[in-house]
Amino acid sequence: MAIQFQWIILAFVLYLGMMVLIGFRDMKKNSSSDDYFLGGRSLNGFVAALSAQASDMSGWLLMGLPGSIYALGTGQIWIAVGLFIGTVLNWLLISTRLRRYTIELDAITLPRYFENRFHDKKKLLLAISSAAILIFFLVYTASALAAGGKLFNTVFGMDYHIALTVGAVVILIYTLLGGFSAVCDTDSVQGTVMFIGLVAVPLIALGFIPDFHGALAERVPNADTFLNPMFDNGTQISFISIISQLAWGLGYCGMPHILVRFMAVKDDKELNKAKTIGITWVAISLLFACLIGIVGRTYLPQDLTQTGEEEKVFMLTIIKLFTENIPVPLIGGIFLCGILAAIMSTADSQLLVTASAVTEDLWQGFLGKRQSDEKAVWMSRVVVLVVAAIAYMIAWNPDSSIMALVSDAWAGLGASFGPAVLMSLYWRRTNAAGAGAGIAVGALTVLFWDYIPAFNGQTAGAATGIYSLLVGFFLSILAIFLVSLVTPAPDADMLKRFDRVNANK
């Protein structure tokens, strides 16, 4: 067993070394903030698609979703359905218009887009949106770092806190050095590794389960309902639960780390290519992530729900498969790197977006502290380091639930920015006051719904079972609509620009 794990360690070392080398290679590309945060708007379709989807799915795809299905059954697939629908609509409805608008406005970050789109001379939109990014991305980044800690802890028996440190340091190295170019290049590699592992592992494991239904009946108390998507842990799933899970898809149009990929694509031809690749990638990946939870429930001999380790189902399946059934641990190590890829591809993007919010939007934009391109790049690196340190402290608790952390952050970002992005692209009457109200209402609704115990000691989310993103998203749209109507209409220049950008749909 020791010799086998030496091969797994070798796979990890080679993989991590390759990510760091990419960071060093791309370091020379960063001569300005535009290069560091947007890669000079030069992404091709393949890199843009894989980078967007890899940074989107994170360790949640290979740990959180399979773990939920492993523990509760296929009633959890509605989240995957919602995410697929959201991905398709994001590529089709948001990507092209947002790319054109940000080029027209010379905006390299989402907060700067809002400022320029609505002629916000007071820079309040810049401040509000940057603050929302800081709050929710800290939680989101913490979820990725926690996933990394659990991966190294499970695979190598490494202390969780040491494992957390190792993962954070590697992510920091290539993000600090290479910026957006390194993040996108590494994400495209990581997206490929994730995809291969997602498809191959459950299919291979199925071949070693001679009697699937018999094994399922033996190991699952509610085996007759486990494969029925209308049941959750043996109980018929409610309409509210299905709607809340589908509502995850609403978050896509408000995710800065995904939207920035649309902004960075080289041209419309490459963007159309990216749409096809991205939608195909996510459809197959979500399907097989769900299959991992189902297969793991019958393939693994132990009941992971008894120890609260259901989120480790994919990695434990890989370890058993390639150390017992197919003793080729180097291949197992490569597939385990797929989990690491999912974690790293999201954490690096989140760090970069948060750094841009502080450096480009708050420091230079809101406070007006202009500085040379070289100093701006170095300040961005310092901010990446500070943000990572704070997220590291949030992730310090080994009992942190990846699913819960991602759920809260996804809701906060989706409710804050999704409606504002959507309305800014499709409704001419939207103004700065409406956009600001929408961002604030969305963020505050999620914070109240998830964190304030207002109903007999319970939060509104716990008491109603309704996902905070669903409530926050529609309250945000309502706020944008009403406030825009009762405040002065957009000026003529703003309306002309809106019509010009949307003339060629």
C-alpha positions as CSV (number, residue, x, y, z in Angstrom):
1,M,0.0,0.0,0.0
2,A,2.9,2.4,0.8
3,I,4.3,1.8,-2.7
4,Q,0.9,2.4,-4.3
5,F,0.5,5.7,-2.5
6,Q,3.9,6.8,-3.6
7,W,2.5,6.7,-7.2
8,I,-0.5,8.8,-6.1
9,I,1.9,11.3,-4.5
10,L,3.9,11.4,-7.7
11,A,0.8,12.3,-9.7
12,F,-0.1,15.1,-7.3
13,V,3.5,16.5,-7.4
14,L,3.6,16.5,-11.2
15,Y,0.2,18.1,-11.5
16,L,0.8,20.8,-8.9
17,G,4.2,21.5,-10.5
18,M,2.6,21.9,-13.9
19,M,0.2,24.5,-12.5
20,V,3.1,26.5,-10.9
21,L,5.1,26.4,-14.1
22,I,2.1,27.9,-16.0
23,G,2.0,30.7,-13.4
24,F,5.7,31.5,-14.1
25,R,5.2,31.3,-17.8
26,D,2.3,33.8,-17.8
27,M,3.9,36.2,-15.3
28,K,5.6,38.1,-18.2
29,K,2.2,38.8,-19.8
30,N,1.1,41.1,-17.0
31,S,2.2,44.7,-17.6
32,S,-1.1,46.3,-16.7
33,S,-4.3,45.8,-14.7
34,D,-6.1,44.9,-17.9
35,D,-3.6,42.1,-18.5
36,Y,-3.7,40.9,-14.8
37,F,-7.5,40.9,-14.4
38,L,-8.7,40.2,-18.0
39,G,-5.8,38.8,-20.0
40,G,-6.0,41.6,-22.6
41,R,-9.4,40.2,-23.8
42,S,-7.6,37.6,-25.8
43,L,-9.3,34.3,-24.7
44,N,-10.1,31.7,-27.4
45,G,-13.4,29.8,-27.3
46,F,-12.0,26.6,-25.9
47,V,-10.1,28.2,-23.0
48,A,-13.0,30.5,-22.3
49,A,-15.5,27.7,-22.1
50,L,-13.5,25.3,-20.0
51,S,-12.2,28.1,-17.8
52,A,-15.8,29.4,-17.2
53,Q,-17.2,26.0,-16.4
54,A,-14.3,24.8,-14.3
55,S,-14.2,27.9,-12.2
56,D,-18.0,27.7,-11.8
57,M,-18.3,24.1,-10.6
58,S,-15.5,23.9,-8.0
59,G,-15.1,21.1,-5.5
60,W,-18.9,21.3,-5.1
61,L,-19.3,19.3,-8.4
62,L,-17.1,16.4,-7.3
63,M,-17.8,16.5,-3.5
64,G,-20.9,18.5,-2.6
65,L,-23.3,17.2,-5.2
66,P,-22.3,13.5,-5.2
67,G,-22.3,13.6,-1.4
68,S,-25.8,15.0,-1.3
69,I,-27.1,12.3,-3.7
70,Y,-25.1,9.6,-1.8
71,A,-26.8,10.6,1.5
72,L,-30.3,11.6,0.4
73,G,-31.0,10.0,-3.0
74,T,-31.8,11.3,-6.5
75,G,-34.2,13.9,-5.1
76,Q,-31.1,16.1,-5.0
77,I,-30.7,16.1,-8.8
78,W,-33.0,19.1,-9.1
79,I,-30.1,21.3,-8.2
80,A,-28.2,19.9,-11.2
81,V,-31.2,20.4,-13.4
82,G,-31.4,24.0,-12.2
83,L,-27.7,24.6,-12.8
84,F,-27.9,23.2,-16.3
85,I,-30.8,25.5,-17.2
86,G,-29.0,28.4,-15.7
87,T,-25.8,27.6,-17.6
88,V,-27.6,27.5,-20.9
89,L,-29.4,30.7,-20.3
90,N,-26.3,32.5,-19.1
91,W,-24.4,31.6,-22.3
92,L,-27.3,32.4,-24.6
93,L,-28.7,35.5,-23.0
94,I,-25.9,37.2,-21.1
95,S,-22.5,36.4,-22.7
96,T,-22.7,38.2,-26.0
97,R,-24.4,41.4,-24.7
98,L,-22.2,41.7,-21.7
99,R,-19.0,41.2,-23.7
100,R,-20.1,44.0,-26.2
101,Y,-21.2,46.3,-23.4
102,T,-18.0,46.0,-21.4
103,I,-15.9,46.6,-24.5
104,E,-18.0,49.7,-25.3
105,L,-17.6,51.0,-21.7
106,D,-13.9,49.9,-21.4
107,A,-14.8,48.0,-18.2
108,I,-12.6,45.2,-16.9
109,T,-14.6,44.3,-13.8
110,L,-18.3,43.9,-13.0
111,P,-18.4,46.8,-10.5
112,R,-16.7,49.1,-13.1
113,Y,-19.3,47.9,-15.7
114,F,-22.1,49.0,-13.4
115,E,-20.5,52.4,-12.8
116,N,-19.9,53.1,-16.5
117,R,-23.2,51.6,-17.6
118,F,-25.3,53.9,-15.4
119,H,-23.0,57.0,-15.4
120,D,-22.6,56.7,-11.6
121,K,-20.5,59.8,-10.9
122,K,-20.9,59.4,-7.2
123,K,-19.4,55.9,-7.5
124,L,-21.9,54.4,-5.1
125,L,-22.5,51.4,-7.4
126,L,-18.8,50.8,-7.4
127,A,-18.7,50.8,-3.6
128,I,-21.9,48.6,-3.1
129,S,-21.0,46.0,-5.6
130,S,-17.4,45.8,-4.5
131,A,-18.5,45.3,-0.9
132,A,-20.9,42.5,-1.9
133,I,-18.1,40.7,-3.8
134,L,-15.8,41.0,-0.8
135,I,-18.4,39.5,1.6
136,F,-19.6,36.6,-0.4
137,F,-16.4,35.7,-2.2
138,L,-14.6,35.3,1.1
139,V,-17.1,32.6,2.0
140,Y,-16.9,31.1,-1.5
141,T,-13.1,31.0,-1.4
142,A,-13.2,29.4,2.0
143,S,-15.4,26.6,0.6
144,A,-12.8,25.8,-2.0
145,L,-9.9,25.8,0.5
146,A,-11.9,23.6,2.8
147,A,-12.5,21.1,0.0
148,G,-8.7,21.1,-0.7
149,G,-8.0,20.3,2.9
150,K,-10.5,17.4,3.0
151,L,-9.0,16.0,-0.2
152,F,-5.4,15.9,1.1
153,N,-6.7,14.7,4.5
154,T,-8.6,11.8,2.9
155,V,-6.0,10.7,0.3
156,F,-2.8,11.0,2.4
157,G,-4.1,10.9,6.0
158,M,-2.6,14.4,6.3
159,D,-3.7,16.6,9.2
160,Y,-6.6,18.7,7.9
161,H,-4.9,22.0,8.8
162,I,-1.6,21.0,7.1
163,A,-3.6,19.9,4.1
164,L,-5.5,23.2,4.0
165,T,-2.2,25.0,4.0
166,V,-0.6,23.0,1.2
167,G,-3.6,23.6,-1.1
168,A,-3.8,27.3,-0.3
169,V,-0.1,27.8,-0.9
170,V,-0.1,26.2,-4.4
171,I,-3.2,28.1,-5.5
172,L,-1.6,31.3,-4.3
173,I,1.7,30.8,-6.2
174,Y,0.3,30.6,-9.7
175,T,-2.5,33.1,-9.1
176,L,0.0,35.7,-7.7
177,L,2.4,35.2,-10.5
178,G,0.3,34.7,-13.6
179,G,-2.9,36.6,-12.9
180,F,-5.9,36.0,-15.3
181,S,-3.9,34.4,-18.0
182,A,-2.5,31.8,-15.7
183,V,-5.9,31.2,-14.1
184,C,-7.6,30.6,-17.4
185,D,-4.8,28.5,-18.8
186,T,-4.7,26.3,-15.7
187,D,-8.5,26.2,-15.6
188,S,-8.7,24.8,-19.1
189,V,-6.3,22.0,-18.1
190,Q,-8.2,21.5,-14.9
191,G,-11.5,21.4,-16.7
192,T,-10.2,18.7,-19.0
193,V,-8.9,16.6,-16.0
194,M,-12.2,17.1,-14.2
195,F,-14.2,16.0,-17.2
196,I,-12.2,12.8,-17.8
197,G,-12.4,11.8,-14.1
198,L,-16.1,12.5,-13.9
199,V,-17.0,10.3,-16.8
200,A,-14.5,7.4,-16.4
201,V,-14.6,6.7,-12.6
202,P,-18.4,5.9,-12.2
203,L,-18.5,3.9,-15.4
204,I,-15.4,1.8,-14.4
205,A,-16.8,1.3,-10.9
206,L,-20.1,0.0,-12.2
207,G,-18.3,-2.8,-13.9
208,F,-17.2,-4.1,-10.4
209,I,-20.8,-4.1,-9.0
210,P,-22.2,-7.5,-10.1
211,D,-25.7,-6.9,-8.6
212,F,-26.4,-3.2,-8.4
213,H,-30.0,-3.4,-7.2
214,G,-29.1,-6.1,-4.6
215,A,-26.2,-4.0,-3.3
216,L,-28.4,-0.9,-3.1
217,A,-31.2,-2.7,-1.2
218,E,-28.6,-4.0,1.2
219,R,-26.9,-0.7,2.0
220,V,-29.7,1.9,1.7
221,P,-32.6,2.0,4.1
222,N,-35.0,3.5,1.5
223,A,-33.7,1.7,-1.5
224,D,-37.1,1.7,-3.3
225,T,-37.2,5.5,-3.3
226,F,-33.4,6.2,-3.6
227,L,-33.5,6.3,-7.4
228,N,-36.8,8.2,-7.6
229,P,-36.2,11.9,-8.1
230,M,-39.5,12.7,-6.4
231,F,-38.2,11.4,-3.1
232,D,-35.6,12.8,-0.8
233,N,-34.2,10.5,1.9
234,G,-37.3,8.3,1.7
235,T,-39.7,11.2,2.0
236,Q,-41.7,12.6,-1.0
237,I,-40.0,15.8,-2.0
238,S,-42.1,18.9,-1.7
239,F,-42.9,21.4,-4.4
240,I,-41.0,24.1,-2.4
241,S,-37.9,21.9,-2.2
242,I,-37.9,21.3,-6.0
243,I,-38.4,25.0,-6.8
244,S,-35.7,25.9,-4.3
245,Q,-33.2,23.5,-5.9
246,L,-34.1,24.6,-9.4
247,A,-33.5,28.2,-8.2
248,W,-29.8,27.5,-8.1
249,G,-29.8,28.2,-11.8
250,L,-30.8,31.9,-11.1
251,G,-27.3,32.5,-9.7
252,Y,-25.4,32.2,-12.9
253,C,-26.1,35.7,-14.3
254,G,-24.6,37.2,-11.1
255,M,-21.4,35.3,-10.8
256,P,-18.4,37.7,-11.4
257,H,-15.9,34.9,-11.8
258,I,-18.0,33.4,-14.6
259,L,-19.1,36.7,-16.2
260,V,-15.5,37.9,-16.4
261,R,-14.8,35.0,-18.9
262,F,-17.4,36.4,-21.2
263,M,-15.8,39.8,-21.0
264,A,-12.4,38.4,-21.9
265,V,-13.2,36.4,-25.1
266,K,-11.4,37.6,-28.2
267,D,-14.4,38.0,-30.5
268,D,-17.9,36.9,-31.2
269,K,-16.8,33.9,-33.3
270,E,-14.8,32.5,-30.4
271,L,-17.7,33.3,-28.0
272,N,-20.1,31.2,-30.1
273,K,-17.6,28.4,-30.1
274,A,-17.3,28.7,-26.3
275,K,-21.1,28.5,-25.9
276,T,-21.3,25.1,-27.5
277,I,-18.3,23.7,-25.6
278,G,-19.4,25.1,-22.3
279,I,-23.0,23.9,-22.5
280,T,-21.9,20.4,-23.6
281,W,-19.3,20.2,-20.8
282,V,-21.7,21.1,-18.1
283,A,-24.5,18.8,-19.2
284,I,-22.2,15.8,-19.2
285,S,-20.4,16.8,-16.0
286,L,-23.5,17.3,-14.0
287,L,-25.0,14.0,-15.2
288,F,-21.9,12.0,-14.2
289,A,-21.5,13.9,-10.9
290,C,-25.0,12.6,-10.0
291,L,-24.0,9.1,-11.1
292,I,-21.0,9.2,-8.8
293,G,-23.3,9.6,-5.8
294,I,-25.5,6.6,-6.9
295,V,-22.6,4.3,-7.8
296,G,-20.7,5.1,-4.7
297,R,-23.6,4.1,-2.5
298,T,-23.4,0.6,-3.8
299,Y,-19.7,0.3,-4.6
300,L,-18.2,1.4,-1.2
301,P,-18.7,-1.1,1.6
302,Q,-18.9,1.5,4.4
303,D,-21.8,3.9,5.1
304,L,-20.3,7.3,4.9
305,T,-23.4,9.0,6.3
306,Q,-22.6,7.4,9.7
307,T,-19.4,9.4,10.0
308,G,-20.6,12.5,8.1
309,E,-18.1,11.9,5.3
310,E,-20.5,11.6,2.4
311,E,-18.8,14.4,0.6
312,K,-15.7,12.1,0.2
313,V,-17.6,9.5,-1.9
314,F,-15.8,10.3,-5.1
315,M,-12.3,10.3,-3.7
316,L,-12.9,7.1,-1.7
317,T,-14.3,5.4,-4.8
318,I,-11.2,6.3,-6.8
319,I,-8.9,5.1,-4.0
320,K,-10.7,1.7,-3.7
321,L,-10.9,1.3,-7.5
322,F,-7.3,1.9,-8.3
323,T,-5.7,0.3,-5.3
324,E,-7.9,-2.9,-5.1
325,N,-9.8,-3.6,-8.3
326,I,-7.4,-2.0,-10.8
327,P,-4.0,-1.7,-8.9
328,V,-2.7,1.2,-11.1
329,P,-2.4,3.9,-8.4
330,L,-0.8,6.4,-10.8
331,I,-4.0,6.5,-12.8
332,G,-5.9,6.8,-9.5
333,G,-3.7,9.7,-8.6
334,I,-4.5,11.5,-11.9
335,F,-8.2,11.1,-11.3
336,L,-7.8,12.4,-7.8
337,C,-6.1,15.4,-9.3
338,G,-9.4,16.0,-11.0
339,I,-10.9,16.8,-7.6
340,L,-8.0,19.0,-6.9
341,A,-8.5,20.7,-10.3
342,A,-12.1,21.4,-9.4
343,I,-11.1,23.1,-6.2
344,M,-8.2,25.1,-7.6
345,S,-10.0,26.3,-10.7
346,T,-12.6,28.0,-8.5
347,A,-10.4,29.3,-5.7
348,D,-8.0,31.0,-8.1
349,S,-10.8,32.8,-10.0
350,Q,-12.4,33.9,-6.7
351,L,-9.2,35.3,-5.4
352,L,-8.6,37.3,-8.6
353,V,-12.1,38.7,-8.8
354,T,-11.9,39.8,-5.1
355,A,-8.5,41.4,-5.7
356,S,-9.9,43.3,-8.6
357,A,-12.8,44.6,-6.5
358,V,-10.4,45.9,-3.9
359,T,-7.6,47.2,-6.2
360,E,-9.4,48.3,-9.4
361,D,-12.8,49.3,-8.0
362,L,-12.4,50.4,-4.4
363,W,-8.9,51.7,-4.2
364,Q,-8.5,53.3,-7.6
365,G,-12.1,53.8,-8.6
366,F,-14.0,54.7,-5.4
367,L,-11.2,56.3,-3.5
368,G,-9.5,57.7,-6.5
369,K,-6.0,56.5,-5.6
370,R,-4.6,56.3,-9.1
371,Q,-1.2,54.5,-9.6
372,S,1.0,53.2,-12.3
373,D,0.2,49.9,-14.0
374,E,3.2,48.2,-12.4
375,K,2.2,49.3,-8.9
376,A,-1.4,48.3,-9.5
377,V,-0.4,44.7,-10.5
378,W,1.8,44.4,-7.4
379,M,-1.0,45.8,-5.1
380,S,-3.3,43.2,-6.6
381,R,-1.0,40.5,-5.6
382,V,-0.9,41.8,-2.1
383,V,-4.7,41.8,-2.0
384,V,-4.8,38.2,-3.3
385,L,-2.5,37.2,-0.4
386,V,-4.7,39.0,2.2
387,V,-8.0,37.7,0.9
388,A,-6.6,34.1,0.8
389,A,-5.4,34.5,4.4
390,I,-8.9,35.5,5.6
391,A,-10.6,32.7,3.6
392,Y,-8.0,30.3,5.1
393,M,-9.1,31.3,8.6
394,I,-12.8,30.8,7.7
395,A,-12.0,27.3,6.4
396,W,-10.0,26.4,9.4
397,N,-12.8,24.4,11.0
398,P,-12.5,20.8,9.5
399,D,-16.3,20.3,10.1
400,S,-17.2,23.0,7.6
401,S,-19.8,21.8,5.1
402,I,-18.7,22.5,1.5
403,M,-22.3,22.4,0.4
404,A,-23.5,24.9,3.0
405,L,-20.6,27.4,2.3
406,V,-21.2,27.2,-1.4
407,S,-25.0,27.5,-1.0
408,D,-24.7,30.7,1.0
409,A,-22.1,32.4,-1.2
410,W,-23.9,31.4,-4.4
411,A,-27.1,32.8,-3.1
412,G,-25.5,36.1,-2.1
413,L,-23.7,36.7,-5.4
414,G,-26.6,35.6,-7.5
415,A,-29.2,37.7,-5.7
416,S,-26.9,40.8,-5.6
417,F,-25.7,40.9,-9.2
418,G,-27.9,38.6,-11.2
419,P,-31.0,40.9,-11.5
420,A,-28.8,44.0,-12.0
421,V,-26.9,42.4,-14.8
422,L,-30.1,41.0,-16.4
423,M,-32.0,44.3,-16.2
424,S,-29.0,46.4,-17.3
425,L,-28.8,44.4,-20.5
426,Y,-32.5,44.1,-21.3
427,W,-34.4,47.0,-19.9
428,R,-33.6,50.6,-21.2
429,R,-35.3,52.3,-18.2
430,T,-33.0,50.8,-15.6
431,N,-31.0,53.6,-13.9
432,A,-28.2,53.9,-11.3
433,A,-30.6,54.2,-8.4
434,G,-32.5,51.1,-9.4
435,A,-29.4,49.1,-10.0
436,G,-28.0,50.1,-6.6
437,A,-31.2,49.3,-4.8
438,G,-31.4,45.9,-6.5
439,I,-27.8,45.0,-5.5
440,A,-28.4,46.1,-1.9
441,V,-31.8,44.4,-1.6
442,G,-30.5,41.2,-3.0
443,A,-27.5,41.0,-0.7
444,L,-29.4,42.0,2.4
445,T,-32.2,39.6,1.7
446,V,-29.8,36.7,1.6
447,L,-27.9,37.8,4.7
448,F,-31.3,38.1,6.6
449,W,-32.7,34.9,5.2
450,D,-29.7,32.7,5.9
451,Y,-28.2,34.2,9.1
452,I,-30.8,36.1,11.2
453,P,-32.8,33.8,13.5
454,A,-36.2,35.6,13.3
455,F,-38.7,32.8,13.5
456,N,-38.7,31.1,16.9
457,G,-35.0,31.0,16.9
458,Q,-34.8,29.8,13.3
459,T,-33.7,31.6,10.2
460,A,-36.3,32.3,7.5
461,G,-34.5,29.8,5.3
462,A,-34.7,27.0,7.9
463,A,-38.3,27.8,8.8
464,T,-39.7,27.9,5.3
465,G,-37.3,25.6,3.4
466,I,-37.2,28.2,0.6
467,Y,-33.7,28.9,-0.8
468,S,-32.6,32.5,-0.1
469,L,-31.5,33.0,-3.7
470,L,-35.1,32.6,-4.9
471,V,-36.4,35.2,-2.5
472,G,-33.5,37.6,-2.9
473,F,-33.4,37.4,-6.7
474,F,-37.1,38.4,-7.2
475,L,-37.0,41.0,-4.5
476,S,-34.0,42.5,-6.2
477,I,-35.7,42.6,-9.6
478,L,-38.7,44.3,-7.9
479,A,-36.5,46.9,-6.3
480,I,-34.8,47.7,-9.6
481,F,-38.1,48.0,-11.4
482,L,-39.8,50.2,-8.8
483,V,-36.9,52.5,-7.9
484,S,-36.0,53.0,-11.5
485,L,-39.6,54.1,-12.3
486,V,-39.8,56.6,-9.4
487,T,-36.4,58.2,-10.0
488,P,-35.2,60.2,-13.0
489,A,-35.0,58.3,-16.3
490,P,-31.6,57.5,-17.9
491,D,-30.1,60.3,-19.9
492,A,-30.1,60.4,-23.7
493,D,-26.4,59.3,-24.0
494,M,-27.1,56.2,-21.8
495,L,-30.1,55.3,-23.9
496,K,-28.3,55.7,-27.2
497,R,-25.5,53.5,-26.0
498,F,-28.0,50.8,-24.9
499,D,-29.6,50.9,-28.3
500,R,-26.2,50.8,-30.1
501,V,-24.9,47.8,-28.1
502,N,-28.1,45.9,-28.6
503,A,-28.7,46.8,-32.2
504,N,-26.8,43.7,-33.4
505,K,-28.3,40.9,-31.3
